[in-house]
């Protein structure tokens, strides 16, 4: 699943400058992260030059008298979002969740590259499914081998579900690209 840093950057890239609190609330709603981890990610992004913070005087100072900051993405941050959009989907965990997050923030110009990322994930998933479906011999006397076979079958079923979902994502991205290129 995408890290908080990528989601913060993607939100800033698509939604424009925002306050720490509002960014935290948005990212928590997207991935269930704790607000404090989102705030730490925002601080690290600022240290890395991916976001800039400017004091904003339209809101009252924070509860501790601290200045209220407005955060915006920098060119380095935009480059990081582009790299994330076009990076390989993870094979462990929940690749479909990561893809949904990328699709949520994708700009029209990101769609062709994202489509290639999905097609590559689809190929890897199909290859993994073919490997998992290969012949397996289980000796009755070896319970551990039987458990391994059951696990492999479960993994194959999961891989088939992901494969079907990725095919659907390819169709959706291709439709979005066609719509974007045919728009006046």
KEMARLO-286081 format. One record per atom (N, C-alpha, C): x, y, z; atom name; residue in one letter. Coordinates in pm, whole numbers, plus 50000, padded with zeros to 5 digits. Each point is the difference from the previous one (the first is absolute). Last residue first. Example, Ala and Ser with C-alpha at 12.3 -4.5 7.8 and 13.67 -1.06 7.14 Angstrom:
# residues 2
[atom [51285, 49775, 50708], N, S]
[atom [50082, 50119, 50006], CA, S]
[atom [49923, 50109, 50073], C, S]
[atom [50029, 49428, 49993], N, A]
[atom [49911, 50119, 50000], CA, A]
[atom [50090, 50120, 50000], C, A]
This chain:
# residues 184
[atom [48741, 51738, 47347], N, X]
[atom [50039, 50116, 49917], CA, X]
[atom [50111, 50081, 50060], C, X]
[atom [49948, 49460, 50074], N, X]
[atom [49940, 50125, 50051], CA, X]
[atom [50050, 50118, 49918], C, X]
[atom [50152, 49540, 49952], N, X]
[atom [49893, 50043, 49911], CA, X]
[atom [49932, 50127, 50048], C, X]
[atom [50355, 49787, 50245], N, X]
[atom [50054, 50037, 49870], CA, X]
[atom [49891, 50045, 49903], C, X]
[atom [49881, 49852, 50437], N, X]
[atom [50087, 50118, 50014], CA, X]
[atom [50052, 50044, 49863], C, X]
[atom [49743, 49603, 50031], N, X]
[atom [49916, 50116, 50027], CA, X]
[atom [50085, 50128, 50005], C, X]
[atom [50227, 49591, 49954], N, X]
[atom [49922, 50030, 49878], CA, X]
[atom [49915, 50124, 50019], C, X]
[atom [50231, 49844, 50376], N, X]
[atom [50094, 50056, 49902], CA, X]
[atom [49926, 50035, 49871], C, X]
[atom [49756, 49778, 50333], N, X]
[atom [50032, 50137, 50041], CA, X]
[atom [50094, 50068, 49903], C, X]
[atom [49901, 49544, 49930], N, X]
[atom [49882, 50083, 49974], CA, X]
[atom [50028, 50145, 50036], C, X]
[atom [50331, 49685, 50106], N, X]
[atom [49993, 50018, 49855], CA, X]
[atom [49880, 50088, 49962], C, X]
[atom [50044, 49880, 50451], N, X]
[atom [50102, 50096, 49960], CA, X]
[atom [49999, 50024, 49850], C, X]
[atom [49707, 49670, 50169], N, X]
[atom [49961, 50133, 50048], CA, X]
[atom [50101, 50105, 49957], C, X]
[atom [50098, 49548, 49907], N, X]
[atom [49887, 50047, 49918], CA, X]
[atom [49958, 50141, 50041], C, X]
[atom [50329, 49792, 50261], N, X]
[atom [50053, 50029, 49866], CA, X]
[atom [49888, 50056, 49912], C, X]
[atom [49877, 49842, 50421], N, X]
[atom [50071, 50129, 50010], CA, X]
[atom [50058, 50040, 49865], C, X]
[atom [49799, 49577, 50036], N, X]
[atom [49899, 50104, 50008], CA, X]
[atom [50064, 50139, 50005], C, X]
[atom [50282, 49632, 50023], N, X]
[atom [49942, 50009, 49866], CA, X]
[atom [49893, 50109, 49994], C, X]
[atom [50182, 49901, 50419], N, X]
[atom [50096, 50074, 49918], CA, X]
[atom [49950, 50012, 49856], C, X]
[atom [49748, 49738, 50300], N, X]
[atom [49990, 50141, 50036], CA, X]
[atom [50095, 50084, 49913], C, X]
[atom [50019, 49533, 49955], N, X]
[atom [49873, 50051, 49948], CA, X]
[atom [49985, 50149, 50027], C, X]
[atom [50372, 49789, 50189], N, X]
[atom [50012, 50001, 49854], CA, X]
[atom [49873, 50056, 49936], C, X]
[atom [49999, 49918, 50461], N, X]
[atom [50079, 50120, 49969], CA, X]
[atom [50015, 50016, 49849], C, X]
[atom [49790, 49611, 50146], N, X]
[atom [49916, 50116, 50033], CA, X]
[atom [50072, 50129, 49966], C, X]
[atom [50242, 49603, 49958], N, X]
[atom [49899, 50008, 49895], CA, X]
[atom [49908, 50120, 50023], C, X]
[atom [50321, 49900, 50329], N, X]
[atom [50066, 50053, 49880], CA, X]
[atom [49899, 50015, 49886], C, X]
[atom [49853, 49792, 50392], N, X]
[atom [50021, 50142, 50023], CA, X]
[atom [50063, 50065, 49877], C, X]
[atom [49954, 49538, 49990], N, X]
[atom [49868, 50063, 49994], CA, X]
[atom [50011, 50151, 50021], C, X]
[atom [50391, 49749, 50049], N, X]
[atom [49959, 50001, 49860], CA, X]
[atom [49863, 50065, 49984], C, X]
[atom [50167, 49931, 50433], N, X]
[atom [50074, 50108, 49933], CA, X]
[atom [49960, 50011, 49854], C, X]
[atom [49823, 49645, 50242], N, X]
[atom [49943, 50126, 50047], CA, X]
[atom [50067, 50119, 49935], C, X]
[atom [50180, 49579, 49914], N, X]
[atom [49870, 50013, 49933], CA, X]
[atom [49932, 50130, 50042], C, X]
[atom [50402, 49893, 50214], N, X]
[atom [50024, 50034, 49861], CA, X]
[atom [49869, 50019, 49925], C, X]
[atom [49976, 49845, 50441], N, X]
[atom [50041, 50140, 49998], CA, X]
[atom [50024, 50046, 49856], C, X]
[atom [49909, 49548, 50067], N, X]
[atom [49880, 50081, 50025], CA, X]
[atom [50033, 50148, 49997], C, X]
[atom [50360, 49705, 49965], N, X]
[atom [49918, 49996, 49879], CA, X]
[atom [49873, 50083, 50017], C, X]
[atom [50280, 49946, 50373], N, X]
[atom [50063, 50087, 49901], CA, X]
[atom [49918, 50004, 49871], C, X]
[atom [49866, 49703, 50335], N, X]
[atom [49972, 50138, 50041], CA, X]
[atom [50060, 50098, 49900], C, X]
[atom [50099, 49549, 49938], N, X]
[atom [49859, 50025, 49970], CA, X]
[atom [49962, 50143, 50037], C, X]
[atom [50428, 49853, 50114], N, X]
[atom [49990, 50018, 49856], CA, X]
[atom [49856, 50029, 49959], C, X]
[atom [50082, 49895, 50449], N, X]
[atom [50056, 50131, 49967], CA, X]
[atom [49991, 50028, 49851], C, X]
[atom [49876, 49575, 50168], N, X]
[atom [49899, 50102, 50026], CA, X]
[atom [50051, 50138, 49962], C, X]
[atom [50135, 49497, 49848], N, X]
[atom [50065, 50127, 50030], CA, X]
[atom [49896, 50111, 50014], C, X]
[atom [49916, 49534, 49869], N, X]
[atom [50068, 49995, 50129], CA, X]
[atom [50060, 50134, 50042], C, X]
[atom [49774, 49918, 49575], N, X]
[atom [49907, 49997, 50112], CA, X]
[atom [50070, 50008, 50134], C, X]
[atom [50197, 50221, 49550], N, X]
[atom [50000, 49868, 50063], CA, X]
[atom [49912, 50006, 50124], C, X]
[atom [50003, 50302, 49534], N, X]
[atom [49997, 50001, 50146], CA, X]
[atom [49996, 49856, 50048], C, X]
[atom [50119, 50330, 49541], N, X]
[atom [49982, 49864, 50050], CA, X]
[atom [50008, 50006, 50151], C, X]
[atom [49895, 50353, 49560], N, X]
[atom [50054, 49981, 50135], CA, X]
[atom [49966, 49860, 50046], C, X]
[atom [50014, 50352, 49524], N, X]
[atom [49971, 49873, 50065], CA, X]
[atom [50068, 49992, 50137], C, X]
[atom [49872, 50491, 49826], N, X]
[atom [50075, 49885, 49949], CA, X]
[atom [49970, 49874, 50077], C, X]
[atom [49847, 50466, 50073], N, X]
[atom [49907, 49899, 49951], CA, X]
[atom [50069, 49875, 49948], C, X]
[atom [50231, 50395, 50160], N, X]
[atom [49927, 49942, 50114], CA, X]
[atom [49907, 49889, 49955], C, X]
[atom [50243, 50250, 49673], N, X]
[atom [50093, 49925, 50085], CA, X]
[atom [49927, 49928, 50113], C, X]
[atom [49751, 50287, 49725], N, X]
[atom [50041, 49881, 49923], CA, X]
[atom [50095, 49914, 50082], C, X]
[atom [49873, 50410, 50183], N, X]
[atom [49887, 49908, 50001], CA, X]
[atom [50035, 49873, 49924], C, X]
[atom [50311, 50349, 49996], N, X]
[atom [49992, 49941, 50133], CA, X]
[atom [49888, 49899, 50010], C, X]
[atom [50036, 50250, 49603], N, X]
[atom [50113, 49906, 50012], CA, X]
[atom [49999, 49930, 50135], C, X]
[atom [49684, 50337, 49932], N, X]
[atom [49969, 49884, 49915], CA, X]
[atom [50111, 49896, 50007], C, X]
[atom [50074, 50409, 50219], N, X]
[atom [49896, 49924, 50069], CA, X]
[atom [49964, 49874, 49921], C, X]
[atom [50299, 50307, 49807], N, X]
[atom [50063, 49933, 50115], CA, X]
[atom [49899, 49912, 50073], C, X]
[atom [49835, 50265, 49644], N, X]
[atom [50089, 49894, 49950], CA, X]
[atom [50064, 49922, 50115], C, X]
[atom [49742, 50374, 50114], N, X]
[atom [49914, 49895, 49947], CA, X]
[atom [50084, 49884, 49948], C, X]
[atom [50217, 50391, 50133], N, X]
[atom [49952, 49926, 50118], CA, X]
[atom [49911, 49884, 49957], C, X]
[atom [50145, 50288, 49663], N, X]
[atom [50115, 49924, 50052], CA, X]
[atom [49958, 49919, 50122], C, X]
[atom [49682, 50290, 49819], N, X]
[atom [50024, 49887, 49908], CA, X]
[atom [50117, 49916, 50047], C, X]
[atom [49909, 50395, 50236], N, X]
[atom [49896, 49900, 50026], CA, X]
[atom [50020, 49878, 49909], C, X]
[atom [50283, 50368, 49935], N, X]
[atom [50027, 49943, 50132], CA, X]
[atom [49901, 49888, 50029], C, X]
[atom [49930, 50255, 49614], N, X]
[atom [50114, 49909, 49983], CA, X]
[atom [50037, 49932, 50132], C, X]
[atom [49666, 50331, 50015], N, X]
[atom [49951, 49883, 49926], CA, X]
[atom [50113, 49899, 49980], C, X]
[atom [50109, 50412, 50180], N, X]
[atom [49933, 49918, 50099], CA, X]
[atom [49943, 49874, 49936], C, X]
[atom [50189, 50325, 49720], N, X]
[atom [50103, 49934, 50079], CA, X]
[atom [49941, 49908, 50104], C, X]
[atom [49698, 50261, 49741], N, X]
[atom [50071, 49900, 49917], CA, X]
[atom [50109, 49926, 50078], C, X]
[atom [49758, 50350, 50239], N, X]
[atom [49924, 49880, 49967], CA, X]
[atom [50073, 49901, 49909], C, X]
[atom [50129, 50458, 50166], N, X]
[atom [50053, 49883, 50070], CA, X]
[atom [49937, 49870, 49951], C, X]
[atom [49864, 50443, 49853], N, X]
[atom [50129, 49964, 49939], CA, X]
[atom [50064, 49878, 50068], C, X]
[atom [49589, 50186, 50172], N, X]
[atom [49982, 49939, 49868], CA, X]
[atom [50131, 49954, 49936], C, X]
[atom [50006, 50003, 50521], N, X]
[atom [49967, 50106, 49904], CA, X]
[atom [49984, 49934, 49863], C, X]
[atom [49943, 49761, 50500], N, X]
[atom [50064, 50008, 49868], CA, X]
[atom [49949, 50118, 49919], C, X]
[atom [49869, 49826, 50456], N, X]
[atom [50080, 50122, 49986], CA, X]
[atom [50060, 50019, 49861], C, X]
[atom [49724, 49619, 50117], N, X]
[atom [49930, 50112, 50061], CA, X]
[atom [50073, 50132, 49974], C, X]
[atom [50194, 49586, 49877], N, X]
[atom [49897, 50042, 49906], CA, X]
[atom [49924, 50120, 50053], C, X]
[atom [50321, 49800, 50280], N, X]
[atom [50064, 50067, 49886], CA, X]
[atom [49897, 50052, 49902], C, X]
[atom [49845, 49747, 50360], N, X]
[atom [50050, 50128, 50047], CA, X]
[atom [50067, 50076, 49886], C, X]
[atom [49853, 49564, 49915], N, X]
[atom [49885, 50089, 50018], CA, X]
[atom [50048, 50139, 50045], C, X]
[atom [50324, 49664, 49973], N, X]
[atom [49958, 50044, 49866], CA, X]
[atom [49880, 50094, 50010], C, X]
[atom [50155, 49799, 50397], N, X]
[atom [50099, 50097, 49949], CA, X]
[atom [49956, 50053, 49864], C, X]
[atom [49747, 49657, 50179], N, X]
[atom [49979, 50123, 50077], CA, X]
[atom [50095, 50109, 49953], C, X]
[atom [50047, 49572, 49817], N, X]
[atom [49880, 50064, 49948], CA, X]
[atom [49968, 50129, 50076], C, X]
[atom [50363, 49713, 50135], N, X]
[atom [50030, 50081, 49882], CA, X]
[atom [49878, 50072, 49944], C, X]
[atom [50142, 49788, 50475], N, X]
[atom [49875, 50032, 49931], CA, X]
[atom [50027, 50087, 49877], C, X]
[atom [50354, 49652, 50242], N, X]
[atom [49903, 50089, 50062], CA, X]
[atom [49877, 50017, 49914], C, X]
[atom [50447, 49884, 49745], N, X]
[atom [49953, 49956, 50131], CA, X]
[atom [49895, 50097, 50051], C, X]
[atom [50214, 50085, 49596], N, X]
[atom [49946, 49866, 49981], CA, X]
[atom [49947, 49943, 50131], C, X]
[atom [50040, 50533, 49804], N, X]
[atom [50056, 49899, 50091], CA, X]
[atom [49935, 49865, 49974], C, X]
[atom [50060, 50356, 49603], N, X]
[atom [49909, 49974, 50111], CA, X]
[atom [50062, 49895, 50091], C, X]
[atom [50297, 50341, 49698], N, X]
[atom [49939, 49868, 50002], CA, X]
[atom [49907, 49986, 50120], C, X]
[atom [50083, 50494, 49809], N, X]
[atom [50079, 49892, 50059], CA, X]
[atom [49920, 49869, 50002], C, X]
[atom [49855, 50452, 49855], N, X]
[atom [50054, 49913, 49895], CA, X]
[atom [50085, 49886, 50056], C, X]
[atom [49791, 50338, 50277], N, X]
[atom [49895, 49960, 49906], CA, X]
[atom [50048, 49895, 49901], C, X]
[atom [50311, 50201, 50298], N, X]
[atom [49911, 49906, 50070], CA, X]
[atom [49893, 49948, 49904], C, X]
[atom [50286, 50338, 49842], N, X]
[atom [50074, 49875, 50015], CA, X]
[atom [49913, 49894, 50068], C, X]
[atom [49823, 50433, 49965], N, X]
[atom [50008, 49937, 49867], CA, X]
[atom [50072, 49865, 50008], C, X]
[atom [49988, 50259, 50391], N, X]
[atom [49866, 49948, 49969], CA, X]
[atom [50002, 49929, 49865], C, X]
[atom [50392, 50222, 50126], N, X]
[atom [49981, 49880, 50081], CA, X]
[atom [49862, 49938, 49975], C, X]
[atom [50103, 50411, 49799], N, X]
[atom [50079, 49894, 49938], CA, X]
[atom [49982, 49868, 50076], C, X]
[atom [49805, 50384, 50182], N, X]
[atom [49928, 49958, 49879], CA, X]
[atom [50074, 49887, 49929], C, X]
[atom [50212, 50196, 50369], N, X]
[atom [49884, 49922, 50041], CA, X]
[atom [49919, 49950, 49882], C, X]
[atom [50355, 50295, 49923], N, X]
[atom [50055, 49870, 50044], CA, X]
[atom [49887, 49908, 50045], C, X]
[atom [49887, 50441, 49892], N, X]
[atom [50031, 49923, 49879], CA, X]
[atom [50057, 49863, 50036], C, X]
[atom [49695, 50188, 50377], N, X]
[atom [50108, 50061, 49923], CA, X]
[atom [50020, 49918, 49871], C, X]
[atom [49549, 50085, 50348], N, X]
[atom [50095, 49907, 49939], CA, X]
[atom [50105, 50079, 49920], C, X]
[atom [49734, 50179, 50450], N, X]
[atom [49984, 49989, 49856], CA, X]
[atom [50109, 49906, 49947], C, X]
[atom [49737, 50195, 50498], N, X]
[atom [50098, 49917, 49930], CA, X]
[atom [49966, 49994, 49851], C, X]
[atom [49918, 50335, 50458], N, X]
[atom [49937, 49952, 49878], CA, X]
[atom [50109, 49926, 49923], C, X]
[atom [49943, 50132, 50554], N, X]
[atom [50074, 49990, 49875], CA, X]
[atom [49913, 49947, 49887], C, X]
[atom [49976, 50279, 50505], N, X]
[atom [49931, 49902, 49917], CA, X]
[atom [50068, 50001, 49864], C, X]
[atom [50232, 50129, 50491], N, X]
[atom [49943, 50049, 49874], CA, X]
[atom [49931, 49886, 49925], C, X]
[atom [50020, 49991, 50536], N, X]
[atom [50089, 49976, 49887], CA, X]
[atom [49936, 50056, 49873], C, X]
[atom [49816, 49976, 50459], N, X]
[atom [50056, 50126, 49956], CA, X]
[atom [50096, 49987, 49883], C, X]
[atom [49732, 49648, 50203], N, X]
[atom [50122, 50028, 50076], CA, X]
[atom [50064, 50132, 49958], C, X]
[atom [49605, 49840, 49783], N, X]
[atom [49969, 49999, 50143], CA, X]
[atom [50122, 50034, 50086], C, X]
[atom [50017, 50188, 49502], N, X]
[atom [49963, 49873, 50061], CA, X]
[atom [49980, 50013, 50149], C, X]
[atom [49919, 50430, 49695], N, X]
[atom [50114, 49916, 50038], CA, X]
[atom [49948, 49874, 50068], C, X]
[atom [49665, 50219, 49660], N, X]
[atom [50064, 50038, 50127], CA, X]
[atom [50116, 49907, 50027], C, X]
[atom [49869, 50095, 49496], N, X]
[atom [49944, 49927, 50113], CA, X]
[atom [50072, 50047, 50125], C, X]
[atom [50127, 50182, 49593], N, X]
[atom [49855, 50007, 49989], CA, X]
[atom [49931, 49921, 50110], C, X]
[atom [50490, 50065, 49896], N, X]
[atom [49937, 50078, 50106], CA, X]
[atom [49848, 50010, 49987], C, X]
[atom [50449, 49665, 49879], N, X]
[atom [49878, 50051, 49941], CA, X]
[atom [49920, 50070, 50108], C, X]
[atom [50531, 49805, 49863], N, X]
[atom [49907, 50046, 50103], CA, X]
[atom [49879, 50062, 49932], C, X]
[atom [50276, 49619, 49755], N, X]
[atom [49996, 50145, 50012], CA, X]
[atom [49901, 50034, 50110], C, X]
[atom [50301, 49555, 49768], N, X]
[atom [49902, 50048, 50097], CA, X]
[atom [50013, 50151, 50013], C, X]
[atom [50117, 49571, 49622], N, X]
[atom [50043, 50123, 50066], CA, X]
[atom [49887, 50044, 50092], C, X]
[atom [50188, 49505, 49761], N, X]
[atom [49892, 50095, 50030], CA, X]
[atom [50062, 50124, 50062], C, X]
[atom [50289, 49670, 49853], N, X]
[atom [49887, 49962, 49915], CA, X]
[atom [49877, 50086, 50024], C, X]
[atom [50460, 49979, 50218], N, X]
[atom [49978, 50099, 49896], CA, X]
[atom [49884, 49967, 49907], C, X]
[atom [50174, 49777, 50414], N, X]
[atom [50052, 49949, 49874], CA, X]
[atom [49979, 50097, 49883], C, X]
[atom [49829, 50093, 50438], N, X]
[atom [50146, 49987, 50013], CA, X]
[atom [50063, 49957, 49869], C, X]
[atom [49532, 50010, 50020], N, X]
[atom [50053, 50136, 50001], CA, X]
[atom [50152, 49998, 50010], C, X]
[atom [49778, 49594, 50032], N, X]
[atom [49992, 50051, 49862], CA, X]
[atom [50052, 50142, 49991], C, X]
[atom [49962, 49804, 50424], N, X]
[atom [50111, 49939, 49925], CA, X]
[atom [50000, 50050, 49856], C, X]
[atom [49642, 50138, 50273], N, X]
[atom [50126, 50060, 50046], CA, X]
[atom [50119, 49944, 49923], C, X]
[atom [49583, 49803, 49920], N, X]
[atom [50002, 50137, 49946], CA, X]
[atom [50129, 50072, 50041], C, X]
[atom [49917, 49577, 50182], N, X]
[atom [50031, 49988, 49857], CA, X]
[atom [50010, 50138, 49936], C, X]
[atom [49856, 49981, 50442], N, X]
[atom [50144, 49968, 49992], CA, X]
[atom [50043, 49988, 49854], C, X]
[atom [49544, 50058, 50080], N, X]
[atom [50073, 50124, 50033], CA, X]
[atom [50151, 49977, 49993], C, X]
[atom [49722, 49628, 49947], N, X]
[atom [49987, 50088, 49883], CA, X]
[atom [50077, 50129, 50024], C, X]
[atom [49969, 49700, 50352], N, X]
[atom [50093, 49948, 49898], CA, X]
[atom [49992, 50083, 49873], C, X]
[atom [49704, 50106, 50351], N, X]
[atom [50138, 50034, 50038], CA, X]
[atom [50100, 49946, 49898], C, X]
[atom [49533, 49899, 49956], N, X]
[atom [50036, 50137, 49960], CA, X]
[atom [50144, 50033, 50034], C, X]
[atom [49856, 49498, 49888], N, X]
[atom [49989, 50089, 50115], CA, X]
[atom [50045, 50139, 49957], C, X]
[atom [49790, 49658, 49635], N, X]
[atom [50122, 50029, 50076], CA, X]
[atom [49968, 50087, 50120], C, X]
[atom [49706, 49824, 49631], N, X]
[atom [49985, 49963, 50140], CA, X]
[atom [50122, 50024, 50086], C, X]
[atom [49903, 50103, 49513], N, X]
[atom [50067, 49875, 50034], CA, X]
[atom [49995, 49961, 50147], C, X]
[atom [49755, 50383, 49785], N, X]
[atom [50041, 49914, 49888], CA, X]
[atom [50057, 49867, 50043], C, X]
[atom [49874, 50343, 50316], N, X]
[atom [49880, 49948, 49934], CA, X]
[atom [50035, 49904, 49886], C, X]
[atom [50348, 50226, 50216], N, X]
[atom [49941, 49904, 50094], CA, X]
[atom [49876, 49938, 49937], C, X]
[atom [50199, 50351, 49767], N, X]
[atom [50079, 49877, 49988], CA, X]
[atom [49946, 49893, 50095], C, X]
[atom [49797, 50428, 50018], N, X]
[atom [49978, 49939, 49869], CA, X]
[atom [50074, 49866, 49989], C, X]
[atom [50064, 50266, 50389], N, X]
[atom [49864, 49946, 49996], CA, X]
[atom [49973, 49927, 49868], C, X]
[atom [50409, 50231, 50048], N, X]
[atom [49993, 49882, 50088], CA, X]
[atom [49865, 49934, 49993], C, X]
[atom [50056, 50408, 49777], N, X]
[atom [50071, 49892, 49931], CA, X]
[atom [49992, 49871, 50082], C, X]
[atom [49827, 50383, 50199], N, X]
[atom [49914, 49954, 49891], CA, X]
[atom [50065, 49889, 49920], C, X]
[atom [50252, 50205, 50347], N, X]
[atom [49884, 49929, 50056], CA, X]
[atom [49913, 49942, 49888], C, X]
[atom [50369, 50274, 49876], N, X]
[atom [50043, 49873, 50058], CA, X]
[atom [49879, 49919, 50048], C, X]
[atom [49907, 50354, 49612], N, X]
[atom [50048, 50003, 50138], CA, X]
[atom [50035, 49860, 50047], C, X]
[atom [50028, 50166, 49470], N, X]
[atom [49906, 49963, 50105], CA, X]
[atom [50066, 50008, 50136], C, X]
[atom [50035, 50079, 49401], N, X]
[atom [50051, 50025, 50136], CA, X]
[atom [49893, 49970, 50106], C, X]
[atom [49902, 49741, 49553], N, X]
[atom [50059, 50131, 50026], CA, X]
[atom [50043, 50015, 50145], C, X]
[atom [49808, 49606, 49753], N, X]
[atom [49909, 50087, 50075], CA, X]
[atom [50054, 50138, 50029], C, X]
[atom [50244, 49647, 49759], N, X]
[atom [49867, 50010, 49938], CA, X]
[atom [49910, 50101, 50069], C, X]
[atom [50448, 49922, 50154], N, X]
[atom [50012, 50019, 49855], CA, X]
[atom [49864, 50019, 49935], C, X]
[atom [50030, 49897, 50463], N, X]
[atom [50043, 50138, 49973], CA, X]
[atom [50008, 50027, 49850], C, X]
[atom [49901, 49561, 50131], N, X]
[atom [49890, 50089, 50040], CA, X]
[atom [50037, 50147, 49973], C, X]
[atom [50331, 49677, 49932], N, X]
[atom [49897, 49989, 49897], CA, X]
[atom [49882, 50092, 50031], C, X]
[atom [50344, 49968, 50321], N, X]
[atom [50045, 50069, 49879], CA, X]
[atom [49893, 49998, 49891], C, X]
[atom [49915, 49756, 50390], N, X]
[atom [50003, 50143, 50032], CA, X]
[atom [50039, 50079, 49875], C, X]
[atom [50020, 49535, 49967], N, X]
[atom [49862, 50048, 50002], CA, X]
[atom [49992, 50149, 50032], C, X]
[atom [50420, 49784, 50010], N, X]
[atom [49951, 50007, 49863], CA, X]
[atom [49858, 50054, 49997], C, X]
[atom [50192, 49929, 50423], N, X]
[atom [50069, 50108, 49929], CA, X]
[atom [49946, 50015, 49858], C, X]
[atom [49853, 49644, 50286], N, X]
[atom [49936, 50129, 50028], CA, X]
[atom [50065, 50113, 49921], C, X]
[atom [50035, 49518, 49786], N, X]
[atom [50036, 50061, 50125], CA, X]
[atom [49931, 50134, 50017], C, X]
[atom [49804, 49575, 49715], N, X]
[atom [50079, 50122, 49991], CA, X]
[atom [50030, 50054, 50138], C, X]
[atom [49934, 49480, 49935], N, X]
[atom [49916, 50117, 50000], CA, X]
[atom [50089, 50124, 50000], C, X]
